[in-house]
Amino acid sequence: MTITEQIDARLRQTLATDDSIVHKFYDAAGDLAVNLVMAAVILIATLWASRFLSRLTQRALARIPGRRAPDGTLQSFIASMVRYGILVVGLIAVLQQLGVQTTSIIAVLGAASLAVGLALRGALSNVAAGVMILLLRPYRVGDIIETGAFRGRVTALDLFTTELTSLDNLRVIAPNGKVFGDIIVNHTFHDERRVDATFRIPVTADLSAVMAGVMARAKADPRVAPEPAPTVEVTGMSEAWVDGVVRAWTRRQDHAAIHADLLLTARLIAAGKADEIPPPPAAEAEDTPPPRPQRRARKA
């Protein structure tokens, strides 16, 4: 008799003499099948609930009443946190249903998270800065900001980086930690801005004529807000030059055009070429004049 036949005969004898082993095997197999089915049901329910509640959270945030549309980046961030939180809870429930001791697994994951956190503390600082930017919102997607040596329009914002498109159409990607730790200048936060056009004319030029001409030009431009009224001031003098500044309020999208127009006006009047000043733009905004500037904070 071969070894295989001996093992088979011994196994048959054992099973025949002890029927309880067979019953225990069937009971264990039945329990395992039930646990697998319940674990599969919990997993499917977790996946469905994570997607459903994530979308529900995003839609609820989008319907929050306010004068400004809610920030899309904040909506996706909170929705993602809800989804991943439900997935973590569901996976723990699945492991418990399969009889796995989750306490030890959680301890191992905690230790691993600590090690990964120490290794990636630079990246995690960017995540922390990204969370603060999403909560405080010093700028939003679409705003034109200046941070460090860069200025551009914010095209994307996530937990790690802020993506800008510079005014000369360059792509700039800045870590959130560097952006949040530096001075942030938001050029589009307010709807109105003040133009400070500084000019310099020779002392031989007629200063009164230049100031009167620049003032008349500012008042005649329909893009300039009537209140507060434009002002022209002398800011400095030297043996050869007189420095002045004209200040006028306008919409933020007209700021650059008004600034260039007032500088050109002062230069041509000082040179005695007032007749070469181009006419002001057509007053298409007469029915809707520029609003009076208001000091207001952007609502969250």
Secondary structure, 3 states (H helix, E strand, C coil): CCHHHHHHHHHHHHHHHCHHHHHHHHHHHHHHHHHHHHHHHHHHHHHHHHHHHHHHHHHHHHCCCCCCCCCHHHHHHHHHHHHHHHHHHHHHHHHHHCCCCHHHHHHHHHHHHHHHHHHCHHHHHHHHHHHHHHHHCCCCCCCEEEECCEEEEEEEECCCEEEEEECCCCEEEEEHHHHHCCCEEECCCCCEEEEEEEEEEECCCCHHHHHHHHHHHHHHCCCECCCCCCEEEEEEECCCEEEEEEEEEEEHHHHHHHHHHHHHHHHHHHCCCHHHCCCCCCCCCCCCCCCCCCCCCCCC
